[in-house]
Amino acid sequence: MMHNFFECKIKYEKVMEDGTNKNVSELYLLDALSFTEAEKRITEEMKPYISGGFSVQAIKISKYTEVFPCSDDKSDKWYKVKLNIITPDEKTGVEKKQAMYNLVQAKSVGDARTRFDVEMQGTVFDYEIESISETKIIEVYQFKY
């Protein structure tokens, strides 16, 4: 069965560093087989971290094809890497580009580029990085196989 990555937006009351409460919306990414499973999984993942109630505000299928997490504690941000897969058209010989999106956990844009290039070593296709941008994703929850 094919799974998708789902972006899940949750809303809850967060206790800030100064002790005040503030309503916040946060974005998470997880892989699941369906919207129903995505809602169930994000609810299970959030329960240990949120003391009060929370609501799932939105769930949508994301465009990410791969996610590259990092175990380095300083790599606390998620970056969207838009790349173009370059293939020659067999009839015309002209290069075709197909856009793909990957998610990389890193410290900075430069670190994300380096980490992505390392992950892509040994691939059999040509690619070019079109852009790298920081996302609002707080955390990624992937299946543990």
VMD Tcl script that builds the backbone (N, CA, C; Angstrom):
set m [mol new atoms 435]
animate dup $m
set s [atomselect $m all]
$s set {name element resname resid chain x y z} {
  {N N MET 1 A 0.829 -1.200 0.000}
  {CA C MET 1 A 0.000 0.000 0.000}
  {C C MET 1 A 0.863 1.249 0.000}
  {N N MET 2 A 0.409 2.226 -0.704}
  {CA C MET 2 A 1.138 3.493 -0.817}
  {C C MET 2 A 0.725 4.430 0.320}
  {N N HIS 3 A 1.694 5.001 0.972}
  {CA C HIS 3 A 1.367 6.002 1.985}
  {C C HIS 3 A 1.691 7.386 1.435}
  {N N ASN 4 A 1.094 8.371 2.057}
  {CA C ASN 4 A 1.332 9.773 1.719}
  {C C ASN 4 A 1.863 10.484 2.948}
  {N N PHE 5 A 2.470 11.632 2.712}
  {CA C PHE 5 A 2.795 12.516 3.820}
  {C C PHE 5 A 1.653 13.506 3.945}
  {N N PHE 6 A 1.182 13.704 5.177}
  {CA C PHE 6 A 0.084 14.616 5.458}
  {C C PHE 6 A 0.585 15.750 6.335}
  {N N GLU 7 A 0.184 16.968 5.992}
  {CA C GLU 7 A 0.446 18.128 6.846}
  {C C GLU 7 A -0.754 18.276 7.768}
  {N N CYS 8 A -0.494 18.288 9.065}
  {CA C CYS 8 A -1.563 18.392 10.062}
  {C C CYS 8 A -1.350 19.663 10.884}
  {N N LYS 9 A -2.366 20.510 10.890}
  {CA C LYS 9 A -2.309 21.753 11.662}
  {C C LYS 9 A -3.156 21.560 12.913}
  {N N ILE 10 A -2.525 21.789 14.066}
  {CA C ILE 10 A -3.265 21.667 15.321}
  {C C ILE 10 A -3.287 23.011 16.037}
  {N N LYS 11 A -4.307 23.192 16.859}
  {CA C LYS 11 A -4.454 24.432 17.626}
  {C C LYS 11 A -4.637 24.046 19.087}
  {N N TYR 12 A -3.913 24.756 19.956}
  {CA C TYR 12 A -4.032 24.489 21.391}
  {C C TYR 12 A -3.556 25.696 22.183}
  {N N GLU 13 A -3.777 25.648 23.489}
  {CA C GLU 13 A -3.322 26.709 24.384}
  {C C GLU 13 A -1.959 26.305 24.937}
  {N N LYS 14 A -0.949 27.100 24.613}
  {CA C LYS 14 A 0.428 26.802 24.994}
  {C C LYS 14 A 0.861 27.710 26.129}
  {N N VAL 15 A 1.573 27.141 27.094}
  {CA C VAL 15 A 2.148 27.936 28.182}
  {C C VAL 15 A 3.481 28.475 27.674}
  {N N MET 16 A 3.591 29.790 27.629}
  {CA C MET 16 A 4.789 30.437 27.103}
  {C C MET 16 A 5.881 30.483 28.180}
  {N N GLU 17 A 7.092 30.863 27.766}
  {CA C GLU 17 A 8.222 30.912 28.704}
  {C C GLU 17 A 7.983 31.861 29.872}
  {N N ASP 18 A 7.205 32.939 29.639}
  {CA C ASP 18 A 6.939 33.897 30.714}
  {C C ASP 18 A 5.755 33.468 31.600}
  {N N GLY 19 A 5.213 32.264 31.351}
  {CA C GLY 19 A 4.131 31.739 32.176}
  {C C GLY 19 A 2.734 32.054 31.672}
  {N N THR 20 A 2.622 32.904 30.668}
  {CA C THR 20 A 1.292 33.234 30.133}
  {C C THR 20 A 0.824 32.149 29.163}
  {N N ASN 21 A -0.475 32.095 28.976}
  {CA C ASN 21 A -1.062 31.148 28.028}
  {C C ASN 21 A -1.365 31.861 26.724}
  {N N LYS 22 A -1.132 31.154 25.607}
  {CA C LYS 22 A -1.371 31.737 24.293}
  {C C LYS 22 A -1.921 30.653 23.367}
  {N N ASN 23 A -2.952 31.002 22.610}
  {CA C ASN 23 A -3.470 30.072 21.614}
  {C C ASN 23 A -2.505 30.052 20.431}
  {N N VAL 24 A -2.056 28.861 20.045}
  {CA C VAL 24 A -1.115 28.724 18.938}
  {C C VAL 24 A -1.610 27.674 17.949}
  {N N SER 25 A -1.184 27.826 16.713}
  {CA C SER 25 A -1.394 26.814 15.679}
  {C C SER 25 A -0.019 26.324 15.261}
  {N N GLU 26 A 0.143 25.018 15.175}
  {CA C GLU 26 A 1.424 24.445 14.786}
  {C C GLU 26 A 1.206 23.428 13.679}
  {N N LEU 27 A 2.224 23.279 12.848}
  {CA C LEU 27 A 2.155 22.394 11.691}
  {C C LEU 27 A 3.078 21.196 11.898}
  {N N TYR 28 A 2.547 20.012 11.662}
  {CA C TYR 28 A 3.294 18.768 11.784}
  {C C TYR 28 A 3.142 17.980 10.492}
  {N N LEU 29 A 4.099 17.111 10.227}
  {CA C LEU 29 A 4.036 16.253 9.049}
  {C C LEU 29 A 4.115 14.805 9.515}
  {N N LEU 30 A 3.273 13.966 8.942}
  {CA C LEU 30 A 3.352 12.541 9.254}
  {C C LEU 30 A 2.945 11.731 8.048}
  {N N ASP 31 A 3.388 10.480 8.043}
  {CA C ASP 31 A 2.969 9.622 6.943}
  {C C ASP 31 A 1.825 8.740 7.416}
  {N N ALA 32 A 0.894 8.508 6.512}
  {CA C ALA 32 A -0.300 7.733 6.833}
  {C C ALA 32 A -0.901 7.213 5.537}
  {N N LEU 33 A -1.837 6.302 5.671}
  {CA C LEU 33 A -2.504 5.725 4.510}
  {C C LEU 33 A -3.749 6.500 4.109}
  {N N SER 34 A -4.325 7.268 5.061}
  {CA C SER 34 A -5.569 7.989 4.788}
  {C C SER 34 A -5.675 9.211 5.692}
  {N N PHE 35 A -6.644 10.073 5.390}
  {CA C PHE 35 A -6.907 11.240 6.241}
  {C C PHE 35 A -7.318 10.790 7.640}
  {N N THR 36 A -8.125 9.752 7.711}
  {CA C THR 36 A -8.599 9.241 9.001}
  {C C THR 36 A -7.431 8.766 9.848}
  {N N GLU 37 A -6.528 8.011 9.220}
  {CA C GLU 37 A -5.360 7.531 9.954}
  {C C GLU 37 A -4.462 8.700 10.360}
  {N N ALA 38 A -4.324 9.697 9.496}
  {CA C ALA 38 A -3.496 10.866 9.815}
  {C C ALA 38 A -4.041 11.584 11.046}
  {N N GLU 39 A -5.358 11.767 11.113}
  {CA C GLU 39 A -5.958 12.430 12.270}
  {C C GLU 39 A -5.747 11.613 13.542}
  {N N LYS 40 A -5.910 10.316 13.432}
  {CA C LYS 40 A -5.707 9.438 14.595}
  {C C LYS 40 A -4.250 9.489 15.067}
  {N N ARG 41 A -3.315 9.411 14.117}
  {CA C ARG 41 A -1.896 9.413 14.486}
  {C C ARG 41 A -1.457 10.736 15.089}
  {N N ILE 42 A -1.899 11.878 14.520}
  {CA C ILE 42 A -1.464 13.164 15.077}
  {C C ILE 42 A -2.052 13.347 16.473}
  {N N THR 43 A -3.259 12.860 16.691}
  {CA C THR 43 A -3.871 12.936 18.018}
  {C C THR 43 A -3.056 12.118 19.016}
  {N N GLU 44 A -2.666 10.919 18.639}
  {CA C GLU 44 A -1.860 10.067 19.524}
  {C C GLU 44 A -0.485 10.678 19.792}
  {N N GLU 45 A 0.128 11.243 18.763}
  {CA C GLU 45 A 1.467 11.829 18.929}
  {C C GLU 45 A 1.452 13.060 19.826}
  {N N MET 46 A 0.378 13.848 19.797}
  {CA C MET 46 A 0.318 15.102 20.544}
  {C C MET 46 A -0.084 14.930 22.000}
  {N N LYS 47 A -0.839 13.890 22.312}
  {CA C LYS 47 A -1.345 13.701 23.689}
  {C C LYS 47 A -0.273 13.823 24.765}
  {N N PRO 48 A 0.898 13.218 24.620}
  {CA C PRO 48 A 1.909 13.331 25.687}
  {C C PRO 48 A 2.480 14.740 25.865}
  {N N TYR 49 A 2.376 15.585 24.852}
  {CA C TYR 49 A 3.031 16.890 24.871}
  {C C TYR 49 A 2.116 18.056 25.218}
  {N N ILE 50 A 0.815 17.841 25.128}
  {CA C ILE 50 A -0.128 18.928 25.369}
  {C C ILE 50 A -0.996 18.552 26.559}
  {N N SER 51 A -0.935 19.383 27.617}
  {CA C SER 51 A -1.652 19.047 28.850}
  {C C SER 51 A -3.153 19.297 28.737}
  {N N GLY 52 A -3.544 20.341 28.051}
  {CA C GLY 52 A -4.966 20.629 27.879}
  {C C GLY 52 A -5.495 20.013 26.607}
  {N N GLY 53 A -6.607 20.519 26.158}
  {CA C GLY 53 A -7.178 20.026 24.915}
  {C C GLY 53 A -6.534 20.669 23.707}
  {N N PHE 54 A -6.725 20.052 22.577}
  {CA C PHE 54 A -6.268 20.617 21.312}
  {C C PHE 54 A -7.204 20.139 20.219}
  {N N SER 55 A -7.157 20.829 19.099}
  {CA C SER 55 A -8.003 20.417 17.981}
  {C C SER 55 A -7.169 20.339 16.716}
  {N N VAL 56 A -7.552 19.409 15.866}
  {CA C VAL 56 A -6.924 19.286 14.560}
  {C C VAL 56 A -7.678 20.242 13.643}
  {N N GLN 57 A -7.004 21.290 13.194}
  {CA C GLN 57 A -7.628 22.338 12.393}
  {C C GLN 57 A -7.694 22.006 10.909}
  {N N ALA 58 A -6.664 21.315 10.409}
  {CA C ALA 58 A -6.623 21.004 8.978}
  {C C ALA 58 A -5.676 19.837 8.735}
  {N N ILE 59 A -6.004 19.064 7.729}
  {CA C ILE 59 A -5.139 17.975 7.264}
  {C C ILE 59 A -5.143 18.037 5.742}
  {N N LYS 60 A -3.946 18.012 5.165}
  {CA C LYS 60 A -3.875 17.975 3.705}
  {C C LYS 60 A -2.700 17.101 3.282}
  {N N ILE 61 A -2.822 16.524 2.106}
  {CA C ILE 61 A -1.735 15.734 1.553}
  {C C ILE 61 A -0.630 16.694 1.124}
  {N N SER 62 A 0.592 16.391 1.515}
  {CA C SER 62 A 1.714 17.257 1.142}
  {C C SER 62 A 2.344 16.759 -0.157}
  {N N LYS 63 A 3.204 17.577 -0.717}
  {CA C LYS 63 A 3.885 17.241 -1.966}
  {C C LYS 63 A 5.238 16.572 -1.735}
  {N N TYR 64 A 5.626 16.367 -0.479}
  {CA C TYR 64 A 6.948 15.807 -0.200}
  {C C TYR 64 A 7.011 14.338 -0.624}
  {N N THR 65 A 8.110 13.996 -1.297}
  {CA C THR 65 A 8.303 12.605 -1.698}
  {C C THR 65 A 9.228 11.869 -0.736}
  {N N GLU 66 A 10.169 12.605 -0.129}
  {CA C GLU 66 A 11.070 11.991 0.843}
  {C C GLU 66 A 11.363 12.968 1.965}
  {N N VAL 67 A 11.667 12.396 3.134}
  {CA C VAL 67 A 12.003 13.181 4.320}
  {C C VAL 67 A 13.346 12.687 4.837}
  {N N PHE 68 A 14.254 13.638 5.104}
  {CA C PHE 68 A 15.579 13.301 5.596}
  {C C PHE 68 A 15.772 13.919 6.982}
  {N N PRO 69 A 15.473 13.161 8.054}
  {CA C PRO 69 A 15.672 13.686 9.411}
  {C C PRO 69 A 17.157 13.681 9.782}
  {N N CYS 70 A 17.468 14.391 10.855}
  {CA C CYS 70 A 18.848 14.489 11.340}
  {C C CYS 70 A 18.846 14.283 12.853}
  {N N SER 71 A 19.817 13.531 13.352}
  {CA C SER 71 A 19.872 13.264 14.789}
  {C C SER 71 A 20.610 14.352 15.574}
  {N N ASP 72 A 21.236 15.295 14.892}
  {CA C ASP 72 A 21.947 16.395 15.540}
  {C C ASP 72 A 20.943 17.326 16.222}
  {N N ASP 73 A 21.105 17.549 17.529}
  {CA C ASP 73 A 20.184 18.402 18.296}
  {C C ASP 73 A 20.127 19.836 17.773}
  {N N LYS 74 A 21.199 20.318 17.168}
  {CA C LYS 74 A 21.221 21.690 16.660}
  {C C LYS 74 A 20.440 21.831 15.352}
  {N N SER 75 A 20.165 20.718 14.711}
  {CA C SER 75 A 19.383 20.729 13.464}
  {C C SER 75 A 17.906 20.674 13.825}
  {N N ASP 76 A 17.359 21.844 14.162}
  {CA C ASP 76 A 16.005 21.890 14.711}
  {C C ASP 76 A 14.972 22.498 13.768}
  {N N LYS 77 A 15.344 22.711 12.507}
  {CA C LYS 77 A 14.406 23.293 11.545}
  {C C LYS 77 A 14.236 22.328 10.374}
  {N N TRP 78 A 13.102 22.484 9.689}
  {CA C TRP 78 A 12.816 21.662 8.511}
  {C C TRP 78 A 12.809 22.550 7.280}
  {N N TYR 79 A 13.529 22.117 6.250}
  {CA C TYR 79 A 13.667 22.886 5.019}
  {C C TYR 79 A 13.087 22.113 3.841}
  {N N LYS 80 A 12.330 22.836 3.024}
  {CA C LYS 80 A 11.784 22.259 1.796}
  {C C LYS 80 A 12.815 22.443 0.693}
  {N N VAL 81 A 13.192 21.341 0.073}
  {CA C VAL 81 A 14.123 21.376 -1.048}
  {C C VAL 81 A 13.333 21.062 -2.314}
  {N N LYS 82 A 13.260 22.059 -3.189}
  {CA C LYS 82 A 12.618 21.834 -4.489}
  {C C LYS 82 A 13.730 21.486 -5.464}
  {N N LEU 83 A 13.626 20.299 -6.049}
  {CA C LEU 83 A 14.625 19.897 -7.006}
  {C C LEU 83 A 13.960 19.549 -8.328}
  {N N ASN 84 A 14.729 19.628 -9.356}
  {CA C ASN 84 A 14.256 19.237 -10.680}
  {C C ASN 84 A 15.041 18.014 -11.117}
  {N N ILE 85 A 14.314 16.947 -11.451}
  {CA C ILE 85 A 14.925 15.754 -12.019}
  {C C ILE 85 A 15.078 16.030 -13.514}
  {N N ILE 86 A 16.284 15.841 -14.026}
  {CA C ILE 86 A 16.567 16.169 -15.421}
  {C C ILE 86 A 16.686 14.874 -16.230}
  {N N THR 87 A 15.838 14.747 -17.244}
  {CA C THR 87 A 15.882 13.579 -18.117}
  {C C THR 87 A 15.817 14.048 -19.571}
  {N N PRO 88 A 16.553 13.394 -20.443}
  {CA C PRO 88 A 16.477 13.773 -21.858}
  {C C PRO 88 A 15.232 13.170 -22.517}
  {N N ASP 89 A 14.593 13.945 -23.357}
  {CA C ASP 89 A 13.467 13.437 -24.135}
  {C C ASP 89 A 14.060 12.573 -25.248}
  {N N GLU 90 A 13.670 11.308 -25.295}
  {CA C GLU 90 A 14.274 10.373 -26.253}
  {C C GLU 90 A 14.023 10.772 -27.707}
  {N N LYS 91 A 12.905 11.409 -27.986}
  {CA C LYS 91 A 12.575 11.781 -29.371}
  {C C LYS 91 A 13.306 13.044 -29.809}
  {N N THR 92 A 13.301 14.074 -28.962}
  {CA C THR 92 A 13.857 15.370 -29.359}
  {C C THR 92 A 15.269 15.604 -28.831}
  {N N GLY 93 A 15.663 14.870 -27.783}
  {CA C GLY 93 A 16.970 15.087 -27.176}
  {C C GLY 93 A 17.011 16.273 -26.231}
  {N N VAL 94 A 15.895 16.979 -26.099}
  {CA C VAL 94 A 15.815 18.142 -25.213}
  {C C VAL 94 A 15.637 17.663 -23.771}
  {N N GLU 95 A 16.288 18.345 -22.842}
  {CA C GLU 95 A 16.166 17.984 -21.427}
  {C C GLU 95 A 14.793 18.353 -20.883}
  {N N LYS 96 A 14.198 17.423 -20.155}
  {CA C LYS 96 A 12.936 17.688 -19.459}
  {C C LYS 96 A 13.242 17.781 -17.973}
  {N N LYS 97 A 12.490 18.638 -17.298}
  {CA C LYS 97 A 12.649 18.792 -15.851}
  {C C LYS 97 A 11.339 18.441 -15.166}
  {N N GLN 98 A 11.449 17.618 -14.141}
  {CA C GLN 98 A 10.288 17.255 -13.335}
  {C C GLN 98 A 10.553 17.688 -11.897}
  {N N ALA 99 A 9.688 18.545 -11.369}
  {CA C ALA 99 A 9.875 19.073 -10.012}
  {C C ALA 99 A 9.504 18.023 -8.966}
  {N N MET 100 A 10.290 17.966 -7.901}
  {CA C MET 100 A 10.027 17.117 -6.742}
  {C C MET 100 A 10.348 17.934 -5.494}
  {N N TYR 101 A 9.725 17.546 -4.399}
  {CA C TYR 101 A 9.944 18.245 -3.133}
  {C C TYR 101 A 10.377 17.246 -2.072}
  {N N ASN 102 A 11.435 17.592 -1.357}
  {CA C ASN 102 A 11.917 16.789 -0.245}
  {C C ASN 102 A 12.018 17.677 0.980}
  {N N LEU 103 A 12.036 17.052 2.141}
  {CA C LEU 103 A 12.123 17.778 3.402}
  {C C LEU 103 A 13.402 17.342 4.112}
  {N N VAL 104 A 14.199 18.332 4.527}
  {CA C VAL 104 A 15.482 18.056 5.161}
  {C C VAL 104 A 15.541 18.775 6.508}
  {N N GLN 105 A 15.921 18.055 7.537}
  {CA C GLN 105 A 16.113 18.663 8.857}
  {C C GLN 105 A 17.555 19.148 8.945}
  {N N ALA 106 A 17.729 20.424 9.302}
  {CA C ALA 106 A 19.064 21.005 9.313}
  {C C ALA 106 A 19.104 22.242 10.216}
  {N N LYS 107 A 20.308 22.827 10.336}
  {CA C LYS 107 A 20.515 24.033 11.147}
  {C C LYS 107 A 20.239 25.304 10.361}
  {N N SER 108 A 20.509 25.252 9.047}
  {CA C SER 108 A 20.438 26.445 8.194}
  {C C SER 108 A 20.192 26.020 6.753}
  {N N VAL 109 A 19.979 26.999 5.891}
  {CA C VAL 109 A 19.793 26.711 4.468}
  {C C VAL 109 A 21.046 26.028 3.906}
  {N N GLY 110 A 22.212 26.547 4.247}
  {CA C GLY 110 A 23.467 25.957 3.770}
  {C C GLY 110 A 23.643 24.528 4.248}
  {N N ASP 111 A 23.312 24.287 5.510}
  {CA C ASP 111 A 23.400 22.939 6.070}
  {C C ASP 111 A 22.399 22.012 5.379}
  {N N ALA 112 A 21.212 22.532 5.072}
  {CA C ALA 112 A 20.194 21.731 4.376}
  {C C ALA 112 A 20.705 21.323 2.995}
  {N N ARG 113 A 21.343 22.247 2.286}
  {CA C ARG 113 A 21.894 21.932 0.953}
  {C C ARG 113 A 22.953 20.831 1.070}
  {N N THR 114 A 23.856 20.973 2.027}
  {CA C THR 114 A 24.914 19.984 2.227}
  {C C THR 114 A 24.329 18.620 2.579}
  {N N ARG 115 A 23.399 18.599 3.529}
  {CA C ARG 115 A 22.781 17.335 3.947}
  {C C ARG 115 A 22.028 16.689 2.789}
  {N N PHE 116 A 21.323 17.503 1.996}
  {CA C PHE 116 A 20.581 16.948 0.868}
  {C C PHE 116 A 21.536 16.335 -0.154}
  {N N ASP 117 A 22.606 17.045 -0.481}
  {CA C ASP 117 A 23.576 16.518 -1.447}
  {C C ASP 117 A 24.178 15.196 -0.968}
  {N N VAL 118 A 24.454 15.099 0.322}
  {CA C VAL 118 A 24.979 13.842 0.877}
  {C C VAL 118 A 23.947 12.725 0.716}
  {N N GLU 119 A 22.688 13.024 1.017}
  {CA C GLU 119 A 21.619 12.021 0.886}
  {C C GLU 119 A 21.453 11.552 -0.562}
  {N N MET 120 A 21.728 12.440 -1.502}
  {CA C MET 120 A 21.504 12.132 -2.918}
  {C C MET 120 A 22.719 11.469 -3.587}
  {N N GLN 121 A 23.823 11.323 -2.865}
  {CA C GLN 121 A 24.998 10.674 -3.454}
  {C C GLN 121 A 24.620 9.270 -3.892}
  {N N GLY 122 A 25.052 8.915 -5.079}
  {CA C GLY 122 A 24.788 7.573 -5.581}
  {C C GLY 122 A 23.469 7.423 -6.318}
  {N N THR 123 A 22.709 8.506 -6.439}
  {CA C THR 123 A 21.464 8.393 -7.199}
  {C C THR 123 A 21.807 8.249 -8.680}
  {N N VAL 124 A 20.897 7.629 -9.400}
  {CA C VAL 124 A 21.171 7.335 -10.811}
  {C C VAL 124 A 20.609 8.394 -11.755}
  {N N PHE 125 A 20.005 9.438 -11.231}
  {CA C PHE 125 A 19.441 10.473 -12.097}
  {C C PHE 125 A 20.112 11.815 -11.833}
  {N N ASP 126 A 20.071 12.668 -12.840}
  {CA C ASP 126 A 20.605 14.021 -12.701}
  {C C ASP 126 A 19.537 14.909 -12.085}
  {N N TYR 127 A 19.965 15.833 -11.244}
  {CA C TYR 127 A 19.029 16.769 -10.621}
  {C C TYR 127 A 19.708 18.109 -10.414}
  {N N GLU 128 A 18.881 19.116 -10.237}
  {CA C GLU 128 A 19.363 20.432 -9.841}
  {C C GLU 128 A 18.464 20.936 -8.727}
  {N N ILE 129 A 19.058 21.616 -7.755}
  {CA C ILE 129 A 18.278 22.205 -6.673}
  {C C ILE 129 A 17.783 23.558 -7.154}
  {N N GLU 130 A 16.474 23.729 -7.185}
  {CA C GLU 130 A 15.896 25.002 -7.612}
  {C C GLU 130 A 15.794 25.976 -6.449}
  {N N SER 131 A 15.373 25.466 -5.278}
  {CA C SER 131 A 15.253 26.349 -4.112}
  {C C SER 131 A 15.265 25.542 -2.825}
  {N N ILE 132 A 15.653 26.221 -1.757}
  {CA C ILE 132 A 15.598 25.659 -0.404}
  {C C ILE 132 A 14.992 26.733 0.476}
  {N N SER 133 A 13.933 26.376 1.205}
  {CA C SER 133 A 13.290 27.365 2.077}
  {C C SER 133 A 12.871 26.726 3.392}
  {N N GLU 134 A 12.944 27.513 4.449}
  {CA C GLU 134 A 12.540 27.047 5.769}
  {C C GLU 134 A 11.019 26.871 5.794}
  {N N THR 135 A 10.557 25.816 6.452}
  {CA C THR 135 A 9.124 25.571 6.575}
  {C C THR 135 A 8.662 25.909 7.991}
  {N N LYS 136 A 7.356 25.838 8.201}
  {CA C LYS 136 A 6.791 26.043 9.537}
  {C C LYS 136 A 6.557 24.718 10.256}
  {N N ILE 137 A 7.026 23.630 9.677}
  {CA C ILE 137 A 6.825 22.306 10.272}
  {C C ILE 137 A 7.622 22.207 11.564}
  {N N ILE 138 A 6.935 21.806 12.634}
  {CA C ILE 138 A 7.558 21.668 13.951}
  {C C ILE 138 A 8.265 20.323 14.075}
  {N N GLU 139 A 7.592 19.262 13.638}
  {CA C GLU 139 A 8.124 17.907 13.785}
  {C C GLU 139 A 7.552 17.008 12.699}
  {N N VAL 140 A 8.287 15.928 12.406}
  {CA C VAL 140 A 7.844 14.931 11.440}
  {C C VAL 140 A 7.729 13.602 12.163}
  {N N TYR 141 A 6.599 12.941 11.979}
  {CA C TYR 141 A 6.369 11.618 12.568}
  {C C TYR 141 A 6.235 10.614 11.440}
  {N N GLN 142 A 7.250 9.754 11.317}
  {CA C GLN 142 A 7.230 8.750 10.271}
  {C C GLN 142 A 6.912 7.380 10.886}
  {N N PHE 143 A 6.381 6.501 10.040}
  {CA C PHE 143 A 6.165 5.127 10.486}
  {C C PHE 143 A 7.491 4.559 10.945}
  {N N LYS 144 A 7.443 3.728 11.966}
  {CA C LYS 144 A 8.631 3.020 12.413}
  {C C LYS 144 A 8.503 1.590 11.920}
  {N N TYR 145 A 9.260 1.278 10.866}
  {CA C TYR 145 A 9.165 -0.043 10.263}
  {C C TYR 145 A 10.073 -1.013 10.963}
}
mol reanalyze $m
mol bondsrecalc $m
mol representation Tube
mol addrep $m
